[in-house]
Amino acid sequence: MTSELRPEQLRTWGVVGAGGAGFPTEVKCRARAEIVIVNAAECEPLLHKDKELLRAFPDEIFAGLRAVMKMTGAIRGVIGIKEKYTDVIDILHPLLPENVALHLLGDFYPAGDEFILVHTVTGRIIPPGGLPIHVGCVVNNVETLINVGRAGPVVVKYLTVAGAVKNPVTLCVPLGISFSECMELAGGATIPDAVALVGGMMMGAFCDDFSTPVIKTTGGIIILPREHDLVRRYTRKPNHIRRIGLSACDQCSYCTELCPRYLLGHPIQPHIVMRSLGFSAPAPAMMSGALACCECNLCTLMSCPEDLDPRAACIDAKRLACKAGVAPPHREAQAHPLVEERRTPLKRLMNRLGVAGFVNRGPLIAGVAETHRVLLPLKQHAGAPAEPTVKIGDRVRTGDMVADSPEGKLGACIHASIDGRVVSIDGSIVIER
């Protein structure tokens, strides 16, 4: 029963955050919290996985939520969902467990950022360099709670395939299936030279190798033509980004004024980081503010009128700050008085990104997709890579553990996602049916 779950069981089952960095859920469940927040904001354009899961599996989500509340000692649960999803809200309302409520969110980006979500739901501001637990909260993704509620090994992944495909859909697939198979399940690409942004258009990663496997953190695959402006932006070379930024930034500060973390009172000022491009050795104070950057990409893809890349400059400054041992500035944060007014509407963002013409839907297809081969990377979560517990030639069944989390280290176990035979072990475990 999920009411009797213990954190160590989540490690054994390989439950990690189903988006972002894949932080092991076991660690969050060992904390003592007041509120468990379900992140159902899903603010990346064209992604629909979370609302589809809420519609299809409310009982399992609530079972997972109750289990996490019990493990953390939380007295309240809150589901943050966009108010525009009225059909899903109507399903959830009569099913809400005791001490669980809905919090209706606006249709803005990045509503799903943990810091933004915690502030929107509770009014509390996570301090710079802090975590939700520092203000009494634990935040979990919808799919993560499904995996907790199912109380077994994580062997499938839900993801939306959207953009330039014939039938945008949300799929349930075995972990380790290839991107190309997922694209075919969406009817195939509608363009000849397709590439992808994996995870979303704002915080995703460029990919043109469709043999890449789906892992525990793959939330979406956005198919785009290679000549799309977003692809151009994602494939710019670092030296080009730096050179143009150095010569063209006029310090208008729009990147800062619309930065979600700056609006929460965090010491991040992207225009100051851009100014540091002109220094051969930037002062630590110029770099330390970048440590508060959440890499949401609004500064680059929405705010900057010069087509520059403040996000890339902040990421580079974060790396330099960590290398120099610069600590994030710890201070009490106070939200900007215009924090509500400066939110970025999703519709406006989609127009700016040039994706408003794509079909904006992704219905969930029932059942688990089939495949004859899966490739399971040993590193698909935060922490140390898992260590193989099988050898080449071993027969495995779906749900069998094939890699264990190293003792005493942050990590998660990995399980076979199909019945078959282990044919390769080299940074990944390959199983063929």
C-alpha positions in Angstrom: 0.0 0.0 0.0 1.3 3.5 -0.9 0.4 4.7 2.6 3.2 2.5 4.0 5.9 3.6 1.5 9.3 4.4 2.7 11.9 6.7 1.0 14.4 3.8 0.5 11.8 1.9 -1.6 11.6 4.9 -4.0 15.4 4.6 -4.6 15.0 0.8 -5.3 12.3 1.5 -7.8 14.3 4.2 -9.5 11.8 7.1 -8.9 13.3 10.4 -9.8 11.9 13.8 -10.9 10.3 13.2 -14.2 11.6 16.5 -15.6 14.5 18.7 -15.2 17.6 17.1 -13.7 16.0 14.0 -12.4 16.6 14.5 -8.7 16.0 11.3 -6.8 12.6 11.5 -5.2 13.8 9.5 -2.2 15.8 12.5 -1.0 12.9 14.9 -1.1 10.8 12.4 0.8 13.3 12.3 3.7 12.8 16.0 4.4 10.2 17.4 6.8 7.8 19.7 5.1 4.6 21.6 5.7 3.3 21.6 2.1 3.6 19.3 -0.8 3.1 21.1 -4.1 2.2 19.2 -7.3 3.8 21.0 -10.3 1.1 20.7 -13.0 1.9 24.1 -14.5 3.6 22.7 -17.7 4.4 26.1 -19.1 6.6 25.0 -22.0 4.8 25.7 -25.3 3.2 22.7 -27.1 3.6 20.3 -24.1 0.5 18.6 -22.7 1.7 15.6 -20.7 0.8 16.8 -17.2 -2.8 17.7 -17.9 -3.3 14.5 -19.9 -2.0 12.5 -17.0 -4.2 14.4 -14.5 -7.2 13.6 -16.7 -6.3 9.9 -17.1 -4.8 8.9 -13.8 -6.1 11.0 -10.9 -6.4 8.2 -8.4 -2.7 7.2 -8.9 -1.6 10.8 -8.6 -3.5 11.3 -5.4 -2.1 8.0 -4.0 1.4 9.3 -4.8 0.6 12.7 -3.2 -0.8 11.1 0.0 2.3 8.9 0.2 4.7 11.9 -0.2 2.7 13.9 2.4 2.9 11.1 4.9 6.6 10.5 4.3 7.4 14.3 4.7 4.9 14.9 7.5 3.2 17.6 5.3 -0.2 18.8 6.6 -1.3 20.2 3.2 -1.1 19.3 -0.4 -1.6 21.8 -3.3 -2.0 21.1 -7.0 -0.8 24.0 -9.1 -2.7 23.8 -12.5 -3.5 26.4 -15.1 -7.0 27.8 -14.7 -7.6 27.4 -18.5 -7.8 23.6 -18.1 -11.4 23.7 -16.9 -12.2 20.1 -18.0 -9.4 18.7 -15.9 -10.2 20.8 -13.0 -13.8 19.6 -13.1 -12.5 16.0 -12.9 -10.2 16.7 -10.0 -12.5 18.7 -7.7 -14.8 15.9 -6.5 -11.8 13.6 -6.1 -9.6 15.8 -3.9 -8.4 14.0 -0.8 -8.6 15.7 2.6 -6.2 18.5 3.1 -5.5 18.8 -0.7 -6.6 21.8 -2.7 -6.2 23.2 -6.2 -4.4 26.4 -6.9 -5.3 27.9 -10.3 -2.5 29.4 -12.2 -2.3 32.0 -14.9 -1.2 31.1 -18.4 2.3 32.5 -18.3 5.9 31.3 -18.6 7.7 30.1 -16.5 4.8 29.2 -14.2 6.3 25.8 -13.6 9.7 27.0 -12.3 9.9 25.8 -8.7 10.7 29.2 -7.2 7.9 30.9 -9.2 5.4 28.1 -8.3 6.2 28.2 -4.6 5.7 32.0 -4.5 2.5 31.8 -6.6 1.0 29.1 -4.4 2.2 30.2 -0.9 3.4 33.8 -1.2 6.8 32.6 0.2 10.1 33.4 -1.5 12.8 30.7 -1.6 16.0 32.5 -0.7 18.8 32.9 -3.3 20.8 29.6 -3.4 18.0 27.9 -1.5 15.5 25.1 -2.1 11.7 24.8 -1.6 12.3 22.9 1.6 13.8 26.1 3.1 10.3 27.6 3.1 8.6 24.4 4.2 7.7 23.0 0.8 8.4 20.0 -1.3 7.6 20.2 -5.1 6.9 17.1 -7.2 6.0 16.7 -10.9 2.7 15.0 -11.8 4.4 12.0 -13.5 6.7 11.6 -10.5 3.7 11.2 -8.2 2.2 8.6 -10.6 5.4 6.6 -10.3 5.2 6.9 -6.5 1.5 5.9 -6.5 2.2 2.9 -8.7 4.7 1.6 -6.1 6.9 -0.3 -8.5 9.9 -0.1 -10.7 9.9 2.9 -13.2 9.9 1.3 -16.7 7.8 3.6 -18.8 7.9 7.3 -19.7 5.2 9.7 -20.7 6.1 12.5 -23.2 4.5 14.8 -25.7 5.6 14.7 -29.3 4.6 17.9 -31.0 5.6 20.5 -33.6 6.1 19.5 -37.2 4.4 16.0 -36.9 1.2 14.7 -38.4 -0.5 13.9 -35.2 0.8 15.7 -32.0 0.3 13.2 -29.2 1.2 12.3 -25.6 2.7 8.8 -25.5 3.5 6.1 -22.9 6.7 4.4 -24.0 9.2 2.0 -22.6 12.3 3.7 -21.2 15.1 3.5 -23.8 13.0 3.6 -26.9 14.4 5.8 -29.7 13.3 9.3 -30.6 12.7 8.1 -34.2 10.1 5.5 -33.0 8.4 8.2 -30.9 8.2 10.5 -33.9 6.7 7.7 -36.0 4.1 7.1 -33.3 3.1 10.7 -33.9 2.5 10.0 -37.6 6.0 11.0 -38.7 7.5 14.4 -39.5 5.8 16.7 -41.9 9.1 18.1 -43.2 12.1 16.5 -45.0 14.9 17.7 -42.7 13.6 17.4 -39.2 15.5 18.2 -36.0 14.3 18.3 -32.4 14.3 20.4 -29.3 14.2 17.9 -26.4 12.4 18.9 -23.2 10.8 22.0 -24.6 11.5 25.1 -26.7 12.6 27.3 -23.9 14.8 25.0 -21.7 15.4 22.1 -24.1 18.4 20.7 -25.9 19.0 20.6 -29.6 19.1 17.1 -31.1 19.4 15.8 -34.7 20.3 12.2 -33.8 16.9 10.4 -33.6 18.6 7.2 -32.4 18.8 9.0 -29.0 16.9 7.1 -26.3 14.0 8.3 -24.1 15.2 8.6 -20.5 13.5 9.3 -17.2 13.6 13.0 -17.7 12.4 13.3 -21.3 9.2 15.3 -21.1 8.7 16.2 -24.7 10.2 16.1 -28.2 9.4 19.2 -30.4 10.0 18.5 -34.0 11.1 21.5 -36.1 12.6 22.2 -39.6 16.3 22.7 -39.5 15.9 26.3 -40.9 13.6 27.4 -38.0 14.8 30.4 -36.1 14.8 28.5 -32.8 17.1 25.9 -34.3 19.5 28.7 -35.4 19.5 30.1 -31.9 20.2 26.8 -30.3 23.0 25.9 -32.7 25.0 29.2 -32.5 28.7 28.7 -31.6 29.9 30.0 -28.2 32.5 32.3 -29.7 29.9 33.8 -32.0 27.5 34.4 -29.1 30.3 36.1 -27.0 31.6 38.2 -29.9 28.2 39.6 -30.9 27.2 40.1 -27.3 30.3 42.1 -26.6 29.9 44.4 -29.6 26.1 44.8 -29.7 24.7 44.9 -26.1 23.5 48.5 -25.4 22.6 47.8 -21.8 18.9 48.4 -22.2 18.3 46.1 -19.2 15.1 44.5 -20.6 16.7 41.1 -19.9 16.8 42.0 -16.2 13.5 43.8 -16.0 11.6 40.7 -17.3 13.7 38.1 -15.5 11.5 35.9 -13.3 14.1 35.4 -10.6 15.0 39.1 -10.6 11.2 39.9 -10.1 11.4 37.6 -7.0 14.1 39.8 -5.5 17.0 37.5 -6.4 20.4 39.1 -7.1 20.4 38.2 -10.8 20.9 40.9 -13.4 21.6 39.5 -16.8 22.5 42.9 -18.3 25.3 43.2 -15.7 26.5 39.7 -16.8 26.4 40.9 -20.4 28.5 43.9 -19.4 31.1 41.6 -18.0 31.8 40.2 -21.5 34.0 43.3 -22.0 36.2 42.3 -19.1 39.2 40.0 -19.4 38.7 39.0 -15.7 35.2 39.9 -14.4 34.9 40.8 -10.8 33.4 38.0 -8.6 30.5 40.3 -7.8 29.6 40.4 -11.5 29.6 36.6 -11.7 27.9 35.8 -8.3 24.5 37.2 -9.4 24.4 34.7 -12.3 24.3 31.9 -9.8 20.6 32.8 -9.3 19.8 32.2 -13.0 17.3 29.4 -13.5 18.1 29.3 -17.3 14.5 29.8 -18.3 15.7 31.5 -21.5 13.2 34.4 -21.4 16.0 36.9 -21.5 17.3 35.5 -24.8 14.1 34.3 -26.6 11.7 37.0 -25.4 13.3 40.0 -23.8 16.4 41.0 -25.8 15.6 43.3 -28.7 19.0 42.7 -30.2 18.8 38.9 -30.7 21.6 38.4 -28.1 22.0 35.6 -25.7 22.1 36.7 -22.0 21.2 33.2 -21.0 24.4 31.8 -22.5 26.4 34.6 -20.8 24.8 33.7 -17.4 25.5 30.0 -17.8 29.1 30.8 -18.6 29.3 33.2 -15.6 27.9 30.5 -13.3 30.6 28.1 -14.4 33.3 30.7 -13.8 31.8 31.6 -10.4 31.8 27.9 -9.3 35.3 27.5 -10.5 36.5 30.5 -8.6 34.7 29.3 -5.5 32.3 32.3 -5.5 29.2 31.6 -3.3 25.7 32.7 -4.1 24.8 35.9 -2.2 22.6 35.0 0.7 20.0 37.7 1.5 16.4 38.0 2.2 14.5 38.4 -1.0 11.5 40.7 -1.6 9.3 40.5 -4.7 9.3 43.3 -7.2 6.1 45.4 -6.9 5.4 44.7 -10.6 6.0 40.9 -10.4 2.4 40.1 -11.5 2.3 42.7 -14.3 5.6 41.6 -15.9 4.7 38.0 -16.4 5.1 36.7 -19.9 1.8 35.4 -21.4 2.2 32.0 -23.1 0.3 33.1 -26.2 2.6 36.1 -26.7 5.7 33.9 -26.2 4.5 31.4 -28.8 4.1 34.2 -31.3 7.6 35.4 -30.5 9.0 31.9 -30.9 7.4 31.4 -34.3 5.4 28.3 -33.2 1.9 29.6 -33.0 1.0 27.9 -36.3 1.6 24.4 -34.9 -1.3 22.3 -33.6 -1.4 23.0 -29.9 -2.8 19.7 -28.6 -1.4 16.4 -27.5 -4.0 13.8 -26.5 -2.8 10.8 -24.5 -2.7 7.5 -26.5 -3.8 4.6 -24.4 -1.4 1.7 -23.7 2.3 1.3 -23.8 4.1 1.5 -27.1 6.0 -1.6 -28.3 9.6 -1.8 -29.3 12.1 -4.6 -29.9 15.2 -2.8 -28.5 15.9 -0.3 -25.7 19.0 1.5 -24.8 19.2 2.4 -21.0 21.9 5.0 -20.1 23.4 4.4 -16.7 23.3 8.1 -16.1 19.7 9.4 -16.5 19.3 11.2 -13.2 21.1 13.6 -10.9 24.0 12.1 -8.9 26.3 9.2 -9.7 25.6 6.8 -12.6 24.0 3.5 -11.7 26.2 0.4 -11.7 25.2 -2.7 -13.9 23.9 -5.7 -12.0 23.6 -7.8 -15.2 26.0 -9.1 -17.8 25.9 -9.6 -21.5 23.7 -12.6 -22.4 21.5 -12.4 -19.3 17.7 -12.8 -19.9 15.6 -10.2 -18.1 12.0 -9.4 -17.7 10.3 -6.0 -17.5 10.8 -4.6 -14.1 14.0 -6.5 -13.3 16.8 -4.4 -11.8 19.6 -4.1 -14.3 21.7 -1.4 -12.6 21.9 -0.4 -8.9 22.6 3.0 -7.3 26.1 3.1 -5.8 26.1 2.7 -2.0 26.3 5.9 -0.1 25.9 8.1 -3.2 23.1 10.2 -4.7 21.5 8.1 -7.5 18.7 5.8 -8.6 18.3 2.2 -9.8 17.4 1.3 -13.4 15.2 -1.5 -14.5 14.5 -3.5 -17.7 11.7 -1.8 -19.7 11.0 -4.8 -22.0 11.5 -8.6 -21.7 14.6 -9.7 -23.6 18.3 -10.3 -23.5 21.2 -8.0 -22.6 23.3 -7.5 -25.7 25.6 -4.7 -24.7 26.9 -2.8 -21.6 29.0 0.3 -22.2 27.7 3.4 -20.5 24.3 2.1 -21.4 22.6 -1.3 -21.1 21.0 -2.5 -24.4 18.2 -5.0 -24.2 16.7 -6.7 -27.3 13.4 -8.5 -27.1 
